[in-house]
Amino acid sequence: MNAARALGGCAVTLGVALLLGGATPPPSKPSGGCPCPAKPVLPVALNAREGSGGWELSFPTPPCPPLVEIRVAIDGGKPISLGHDEGKDPLTHRPAAQHLLVVQPEELAAGKIEPDDDHKLAVQLVRFDGRIDGPYSLLFSPREERIAALELGIARSPRSWVSFAEHGSEYTWLGFSWIFDARDSVREVRYSVNDCSLRYRLTFPRDGEPTADFRGAPNDLIYDRPFLSLLREATSSACVQVTFADGTVSDLLELKRDPKAPPQ
């Protein structure tokens, strides 16, 4: 199949999936009557996910025109080829361009003052006919990606990070679970007991143990004891809310203690 035939079926597909977000909206007209140009849409986007093997950076592109290779330069470095998938592109019958790049945190930290500083990505798209489009500039922020992932996780499973647990016949624990592990993305946790005033604050300084306005026991709400010890007979409920590092907040969550729950 020659290049013309390989690209011949792209017009309809491109019309459907143009630039990852559908057709560009028509320019708006402000009150002055002067049309405003539509915000340009790049032919490549960035999706980031932090996995056990490092940061997984995905670069989705429209199916047409077909690509044979994607190259990415990080912070002004040499462009890196993402290589190819095992399968062939149905339009070109050549190995399909790989869209995923895995980067280790230590690689990103090189030359940075802070390990979570923003990173500038320059993306080149190599077309079927050998033409190279770009480089297109994208910004990758590990800090913002972690905050977004935490916000989404709490929104989807609001009761996964805090819960009551009965401890013996005298105490109940209000446990804060994995939110302590995500402390770099948290400005503070507001909490209160038996009402929703959220009068108390739990914060995570850069160095040292967390600080808390109210502790049930002197050694509660530290990294080795991420829970609040409360008297069972005097505790019926609690309210909690997370303020993320970017200033946004989670929905207020009210927890009702089950007095019949067996001690753990």
LUMDRENKE-649804 format. One record per residue: residue in three letters; z, x, y of N, C-alpha, C in turn. Coordinates in steps of 0.02 Angstrom, whole numbers, padded with zeros to 5 digits, always signed. Atoms other than C-alpha are relative to their C-alpha. Layout:
alaZXYZXYZXY ...
//
This chain:
met+00000+00043-00060+00000+00000+00000+00000+00044+00062 asn+00001-00040-00061-00047+00073+00170+00051-00027+00050 ala-00052+00019-00048+00063+00064+00323-00013-00068+00030 ala+00016+00065-00031-00029-00085+00398+00021-00057-00046 arg-00019+00054+00046-00005-00190+00242+00075-00002-00009 ala-00073+00000+00008+00177-00133+00225+00034-00036+00056 leu-00030+00032-00058+00212-00198+00399-00027-00070+00012 gly+00033+00063-00015+00102-00351+00387+00043-00060-00007 gly-00043+00059+00011+00237-00468+00324+00061-00001+00043 cys-00061-00006-00039+00362-00419+00455+00006-00050+00056 ala-00003+00041-00061+00317-00536+00597+00046-00059-00008 val-00042+00059+00010+00398-00692+00523+00072+00020-00010 thr-00068-00021+00013+00549-00599+00458+00035+00024+00063 leu-00029-00026-00061+00576-00511+00622+00017-00056+00048 gly-00014+00057-00043+00566-00676+00713+00064-00034-00019 val-00060+00034+00023+00709-00741+00606+00061+00044+00012 ala-00058-00043-00001+00821-00588+00606-00001+00050+00057 leu+00012-00047-00054+00772-00507+00770+00065+00029+00027 leu-00053-00038-00032+00895-00374+00822+00069-00025-00016 leu-00066+00015+00027+01040-00434+00717+00034-00060+00030 gly-00038+00054-00031+01085-00576+00831-00043-00059+00019 gly+00044+00055-00018+00939-00696+00839-00040+00017+00062 ala+00043-00011-00057+00816-00715+00981+00041+00011+00063 thr-00035-00014-00062+00866-00648+01151+00001-00063+00043 pro-00003+00061-00040+00928-00793+01260-00038+00008+00065 pro+00037-00004-00064+00827-00836+01415+00047+00021+00056 pro-00043-00022-00055+00891-00759+01577+00031-00059+00036 ser-00034+00053-00036+01019-00861+01669-00016+00005+00074 lys+00015+00002-00071+00996-00913+01849+00063-00017+00039 pro-00059+00015-00040+01146-00896+01964-00016-00044+00058 ser+00008+00048-00055+01173-01006+02115-00050+00025+00052 gly+00045-00027-00050+01070-00888+02224-00073-00008-00018 gly+00068+00010+00021+00914-00926+02123-00034+00062-00029 cys+00029-00062+00026+00886-00745+02068+00015+00005-00074 pro-00013-00003+00072+00864-00733+01878+00035+00065-00018 cys-00036-00060+00024+00984-00613+01792-00032+00024-00065 pro+00030-00025+00063+00906-00501+01659+00048-00006-00058 ala-00042+00006+00059+00970-00529+01484+00026+00069-00019 lys-00029-00062+00022+01086-00397+01416-00041+00029-00057 pro+00041-00028+00053+00983-00276+01310+00037+00002-00066 val-00028+00000+00067+01011-00286+01123-00031+00059-00038 leu+00025-00058+00037+00998-00125+01023-00025-00021-00069 pro+00025+00015+00067+00900-00124+00859+00045+00027-00055 val-00048-00024+00049+01053-00052+00773+00070-00016+00026 ala-00069+00016-00018+01237-00101+00771+00047+00045-00039 leu-00050-00040+00034+01398-00024+00710+00055-00045-00027 asn-00058+00031+00031+01526-00093+00588+00042+00056-00029 ala-00044-00054+00023+01678+00015+00548+00057-00029-00041 arg-00056+00019+00042+01809+00002+00412+00035+00062-00024 glu-00039-00057+00023+01949+00121+00370+00019-00010-00073 gly-00015+00004+00071+01957+00150+00183+00041+00059-00023 ser-00041-00055+00027+02054+00265+00068-00036+00067+00003 gly+00038-00061-00003+01912+00391+00076-00022+00021+00069 gly+00019-00016-00069+01896+00394+00265-00029-00061+00035 trp+00032+00054-00038+01805+00291+00396-00069-00014-00028 glu+00066+00021+00024+01657+00193+00328-00037-00031+00058 leu+00040+00022-00057+01530+00175+00467-00066-00027-00025 ser+00062+00033+00023+01390+00051+00431-00044-00014+00061 phe+00048+00009-00055+01233+00039+00539-00053-00052-00019 pro+00048+00053+00018+01149-00130+00508-00059-00001+00049 thr+00062+00004-00039+00969-00148+00568-00040-00060-00024 pro+00043+00054+00023+00839-00287+00560-00044+00025-00058 pro+00042-00021+00057+00730-00286+00402-00068+00026+00020 cys+00065-00023-00024+00575-00253+00505+00005+00024+00072 pro+00042-00042+00043+00500-00137+00551+00043+00039-00050 pro-00041-00033+00051+00558-00050+00392+00017+00072+00020 leu-00023-00068-00013+00654+00113+00401-00005+00042-00063 val-00002-00046+00057+00639+00266+00291+00061+00047+00006 glu-00057-00045-00008+00790+00357+00364+00038-00019+00064 ile-00042+00007-00059+00937+00341+00484+00037+00065+00009 arg-00035-00062-00016+01010+00493+00572+00053-00015+00053 val-00056+00013-00047+01178+00495+00663+00029+00067+00023 ala-00035-00058-00029+01249+00627+00780+00066-00024+00029 ile-00067+00019-00023+01436+00620+00818+00022+00048+00055 asp-00027-00039-00056+01501+00679+00987-00044+00060+00018 gly+00046-00052-00021+01345+00778+01028-00017+00052-00053 gly+00015-00047+00054+01335+00866+00860-00070-00008-00027 lys+00065+00002+00032+01185+00893+00749-00009-00067-00037 pro+00011+00063+00036+01106+00731+00683+00008+00008-00076 ile-00011-00001+00072+01158+00692+00504-00043-00055-00031 ser+00039+00051+00035+01038+00604+00387+00045-00038-00048 leu-00040+00041+00045+01118+00459+00295-00029-00003-00070 gly+00030-00001+00066+00999+00485+00150-00033-00066-00019 his+00036+00059+00024+00927+00348+00041+00040-00035-00055 asp-00028+00039+00054+00983+00208-00074-00038+00016-00065 glu+00034-00011+00064+00940+00212-00258-00063-00043-00007 gly+00058+00045+00006+00822+00064-00244-00053+00014+00052 lys+00056-00008-00047+00656+00055-00154-00004-00060+00047 asp+00011+00053-00049+00618-00044+00002-00060-00042-00024 pro+00056+00041+00024+00509-00194-00051-00061+00001+00045 leu+00057-00001-00047+00401-00173+00103-00038+00065-00003 thr+00033-00065-00001+00365+00012+00091-00010+00030-00069 his+00001-00028+00068+00392+00044-00095+00022+00073+00000 arg-00029-00066-00004+00482+00202-00041+00076-00008-00002 pro-00073+00005+00001+00668+00243-00059+00026-00031+00065 ala-00026+00035-00058+00764+00128+00058+00050+00044+00038 ala-00046-00039-00041+00860+00204+00202+00072-00021-00012 gln-00072+00013+00006+01048+00219+00176+00027-00018+00069 his-00028+00022-00063+01148+00130+00311+00074+00017+00008 leu-00072-00012+00000+01323+00196+00272+00015+00075+00007 leu-00023-00069-00009+01410+00354+00331+00076-00001-00007 val-00072-00007+00009+01585+00403+00272+00023+00064+00034 val-00024-00057-00038+01680+00517+00390+00075+00007-00010 gln-00071-00013+00009+01848+00598+00358+00035+00003+00068 pro-00036-00002-00064+01982+00580+00494+00004+00070+00030 glu-00005-00068-00027+01999+00769+00508-00066+00023+00031 glu+00064-00017-00031+01813+00782+00545-00005-00031+00070 leu+00003+00033-00065+01830+00657+00687+00049+00032+00050 ala-00051-00028-00044+01985+00744+00755-00020+00067+00030 ala+00019-00067-00025+01896+00911+00780-00023-00004+00073 gly+00019-00003-00071+01887+00951+00965+00029-00055+00042 lys-00028+00055-00037+01985+00796+01015+00073+00014+00019 ile-00069-00009-00021+02147+00796+01114+00045-00045-00041 glu-00036+00048+00042+02208+00641+01021-00043-00017-00060 pro+00041+00014+00060+02154+00602+00842-00038-00065+00002 asp+00033+00065-00004+02107+00424+00889-00040-00009+00064 asp+00045+00004-00057+02002+00465+01041-00065-00034-00019 asp+00065+00031+00013+01838+00371+01058-00052+00053-00017 his+00054-00045+00022+01681+00447+00982-00067-00030+00020 lys+00067+00021-00019+01503+00439+01046-00049+00015-00057 leu+00048-00007+00055+01371+00409+00913-00071-00008+00028 ala+00070+00004-00018+01185+00441+00939-00040-00013-00064 val+00033+00022+00061+01079+00349+00810-00076+00002+00009 gln+00073-00003+00002+00897+00387+00769-00025-00040-00059 leu+00031+00041+00052+00788+00267+00669-00069+00027-00015 val+00064-00028+00021+00645+00343+00571-00041-00055-00033 arg+00041+00055+00024+00505+00217+00544-00048+00023-00056 phe+00045-00013+00055+00379+00203+00402-00057+00046+00019 asp+00057-00040-00022+00242+00283+00504+00021+00068+00028 gly-00024-00065-00023+00351+00434+00549+00027-00001+00071 arg-00026+00005-00068+00396+00373+00723+00077-00001+00000 ile-00073-00002-00006+00575+00408+00776+00020-00038+00063 asp-00025+00039-00056+00658+00277+00886+00071+00022+00016 gly-00066-00020-00022+00810+00321+00988+00000+00069+00031 pro-00064+00023+00027+00931+00398+00999+00031-00058+00040 tyr-00036+00057-00029+01032+00240+01030+00074+00017+00002 ser-00069-00019-00009+01208+00264+01097+00047-00057-00021 leu-00052+00047+00022+01354+00176+01010+00067+00034+00008 leu-00068-00025-00009+01540+00195+01040+00043-00020-00060 phe-00045+00013+00056+01662+00210+00895+00071+00017+00021 ser-00069-00009-00020+01847+00186+00934+00046-00015-00060 pro-00046+00012+00056+01966+00211+00785+00059-00044+00021 arg-00058+00039-00023+02109+00138+00888-00018-00074+00004 glu+00019+00070-00007+02016-00022+00931-00016-00031-00068 glu+00016+00027+00067+01954-00042+00752+00063-00016-00039 arg-00063+00013+00036+02131-00028+00683+00035-00061+00029 ile-00031+00059-00031+02197-00155+00809-00036-00063-00022 ala+00039+00058+00020+02055-00275+00767+00014-00018-00072 ala-00014+00013+00071+02088-00256+00580+00070-00030-00009 leu-00068+00027+00004+02274-00288+00605+00003-00072+00026 glu+00002+00068-00027+02242-00441+00714-00030-00049-00051 leu+00033+00043+00048+02124-00512+00583+00045-00011-00062 gly-00043+00007+00059+02244-00476+00439+00058-00047+00012 ile-00056+00045-00016+02390-00564+00526-00025-00071+00010 ala+00026+00068-00011+02281-00711+00579-00016-00033-00066 arg+00019+00029+00065+02218-00736+00401+00060-00012-00045 ser-00059+00006+00043+02386-00709+00315+00063+00010+00041 pro-00055-00009-00048+02521-00740+00445+00068+00011-00033 arg-00064-00007+00034+02662-00742+00316+00003+00061-00046 ser+00002-00057+00045+02613-00582+00229+00042+00059+00025 trp-00034-00058-00027+02707-00464+00345+00074-00012+00017 val-00070+00016-00014+02874-00554+00371+00021-00059-00043 ser-00024+00053+00044+02980-00663+00257+00075+00007-00010 phe-00070+00000+00019+03156-00711+00207+00006+00020-00074 ala-00017-00017+00069+03233-00640+00048+00076-00002-00007 glu-00073+00007+00010+03406-00686-00017+00027+00064-00032 his-00031-00061+00026+03521-00538-00049+00073-00012-00013 gly-00069+00015+00018+03679-00576-00143+00021-00068+00024 ser-00027+00066-00019+03791-00722-00101+00016-00005+00074 glu-00022+00000-00070+03827-00671+00079-00056+00007+00050 tyr+00052-00017-00049+03668-00608+00160-00069-00025-00020 thr+00072+00009+00008+03487-00655+00183-00034+00054+00041 trp+00037-00052-00036+03359-00525+00235-00062-00031+00031 leu+00064+00014-00032+03221-00552+00361-00040+00065-00001 gly+00036-00063+00011+03099-00421+00302-00066+00002+00037 phe+00060-00008-00041+02956-00352+00407-00056+00038-00036 ser+00054-00023+00044+02856-00273+00265-00044+00053+00032 trp+00048-00052-00017+02697-00176+00305-00014+00007+00075 ile+00013-00007-00071+02699-00204+00494+00026+00067+00026 phe-00026-00066-00019+02802-00043+00506-00053+00054-00012 asp+00052-00049+00015+02656+00051+00427-00057-00003+00051 ala+00054+00010-00050+02538-00019+00561+00026+00009+00071 arg-00034-00003-00065+02653+00027+00705-00042+00032+00055 asp+00041-00030-00053+02522+00132+00796-00044-00052+00034 ser+00040+00053-00029+02428-00031+00828+00042-00056+00029 val-00046+00051-00023+02582-00127+00885+00038+00024+00061 arg-00040-00016-00059+02663-00129+01057+00072-00021-00012 glu-00068+00023+00016+02813-00233+01002-00004-00061-00045 val-00010+00062+00038+02875-00370+00887+00056-00038+00035 arg-00052+00043-00029+02969-00513+00970+00028-00044-00055 tyr-00031+00039+00054+03094-00606+00861+00063-00034+00025 ser-00063+00034-00014+03240-00726+00866+00020-00038-00063 val-00028+00032+00059+03352-00813+00740+00027-00069+00019 asn-00022+00069-00008+03383-01001+00727-00030-00035+00062 asp+00037+00032-00054+03270-01035+00877-00064+00039+00011 cys+00063-00033-00014+03102-00985+00949-00001+00029+00070 ser-00003-00030-00066+03160-00901+01108-00033+00069+00001 leu+00029-00068+00004+03092-00732+01047+00037+00048+00048 arg-00040-00037-00050+03233-00653+01147+00007+00074-00017 tyr-00011-00069+00019+03238-00490+01048-00066+00037-00009 arg+00060-00042+00004+03115-00345+01043+00011+00056-00050 leu+00002-00056+00047+03072-00220+00907-00059+00043+00020 thr+00054-00045-00022+02972-00069+00967+00000+00062-00043 phe+00011-00058+00042+02904+00087+00884-00017+00061+00043 pro+00014-00059-00039+02922+00246+00988-00044+00050-00039 arg+00043-00049+00033+02801+00388+00954+00041+00047-00045 asp-00045-00043+00039+02946+00495+00892+00065-00037-00013 gly-00064+00029+00016+03102+00438+00803-00005-00069-00031 glu-00005+00065+00033+03160+00274+00728-00018-00057+00049 pro+00013+00058-00043+03114+00099+00793+00062-00017+00041 thr-00055+00025-00041+03219+00025+00931+00000-00076-00004 ala-00006+00072+00007+03284-00153+00916+00058-00025+00043 asp-00053+00029-00042+03383-00264+01035+00057-00029-00042 phe-00052+00032+00041+03475-00347+00892-00010+00022-00072 arg+00000-00021+00070+03518-00278+00720+00057-00036-00036 gly-00052+00033+00038+03613-00372+00587+00051+00050-00026 ala-00044-00055+00021+03686-00206+00526-00023+00062+00037 pro+00019-00059-00040+03688-00036+00612-00062+00036-00024 asn+00058-00036+00027+03555+00035+00496-00058-00046-00018 asp+00057+00045+00011+03440-00117+00493-00058+00021+00047 leu+00060-00009-00040+03262-00110+00562-00014+00074+00016 ile+00023-00069-00002+03233+00074+00528-00054+00007-00054 tyr+00057-00006+00046+03089+00145+00427+00021-00005-00074 asp-00024+00005+00070+03195+00157+00268+00028-00070-00015 arg-00027+00068+00009+03264-00020+00295-00035-00047+00049 pro+00038+00042-00047+03129-00128+00377+00018-00074-00006 phe-00022+00070+00005+03232-00287+00372+00063-00010+00041 leu-00057+00020-00041+03366-00381+00466+00050-00037-00046 ser-00051+00031+00042+03529-00425+00375+00034-00056+00039 leu-00028+00058-00034+03589-00600+00421+00046-00038-00048 leu-00045+00041+00041+03732-00709+00358-00037-00061-00025 arg+00036+00056+00029+03662-00839+00240+00022-00066+00030 glu-00024+00064-00022+03772-00980+00298-00015-00014+00074 ala+00012+00009-00071+03732-00950+00482-00073+00006+00019 thr+00071-00011-00014+03544-00928+00464-00042-00055-00031 ser+00043+00053+00025+03419-01070+00448-00074+00016+00010 ser+00070-00013-00015+03259-01001+00525-00006+00063+00043 ala+00014-00056-00045+03177-00863+00625-00070-00010+00028 cys+00066+00001-00031+03029-00847+00743-00020+00072+00016 val+00025-00068-00011+02920-00692+00760-00069-00004+00032 gln+00066-00005-00031+02768-00638+00860-00015+00074+00012 val+00020-00069-00009+02671-00474+00867-00040+00006+00065 thr+00042-00021-00057+02607-00397+01029-00036+00063-00021 phe+00040-00056+00023+02465-00281+00982-00005+00053+00055 ala+00002-00056-00047+02434-00113+01066-00046-00013+00059 asp+00046+00015-00056+02295-00187+01174+00026-00058+00043 gly-00030+00053-00040+02412-00322+01244-00011-00070-00026 thr+00010+00066+00029+02347-00468+01141+00059-00017-00046 val-00057+00020+00040+02473-00569+01041-00023-00044-00059 ser+00012+00044+00057+02477-00656+00873+00027-00069+00015 asp-00031+00066-00005+02518-00839+00852+00074+00006-00016 leu-00071+00002+00016+02703-00876+00852+00009-00028-00070 leu-00012+00021+00069+02764-00892+00673+00073-00019-00008 glu-00068+00022+00014+02917-00995+00628+00010-00001-00075 leu-00016-00003+00071+02997-00961+00459+00063-00040-00014 lys-00059+00039+00022+03116-01082+00373+00030+00033-00062 arg-00034-00029+00057+03243-01006+00257+00013-00054-00053 asp-00014+00045+00055+03258-01088+00086+00069+00015-00029 pro-00069-00015+00024+03446-01098+00048+00007-00002-00076 lys-00003+00004+00073+03407-01133-00135-00036+00057-00035 ala+00036-00057+00030+03305-00975-00160+00049+00046-00035 pro-00047-00044+00037+03384-00861-00291+00004+00068+00033 pro-00007-00067-00028+03454-00694-00232-00045+00050-00037 gln+00043-00052+00029+03342-00543-00262+00038+00065-00008 
//
